Amino acid sequence: MSLLSACSNVELNPDQVSNQAQEQQPVQVTTIESKKVGYCIPDEAKKLIGQSVPSEAELKKITNAGVVRISRKGQSVRANLVYNHLSVVIDDDSKIIYSNCSLR
């Protein structure tokens, strides 16, 4: 096995490299970390489908969205990707039929 050590005079030992790769664990972003940085939480948005539409303040609290847009079924909306926006579509009975982050 040959190893490339770019721009270095250090000789790499193949056993060291494979051990280092095994020790590193992938970083997982949790919902709590997402909340800290102000991102709308898609998993929480999806849970709203089928429920009666709560207040805008409650929607922000549940999903961590900075901006909430509620539209009716069939209404035209823009589809821009924005990290802190929540889009909710409701039917004639004010039940949520679509809820997702990143649309404005």
Secondary structure, DSSP 8 states (H G I E B T S, - for coil): -----TT------HHHHHHHHHH-------HHHHHHTT---HHHHHTTTTSB---HHHHHHHH--SEEEEEETT--------TTEEEEEE-TTSBEEEEEES--
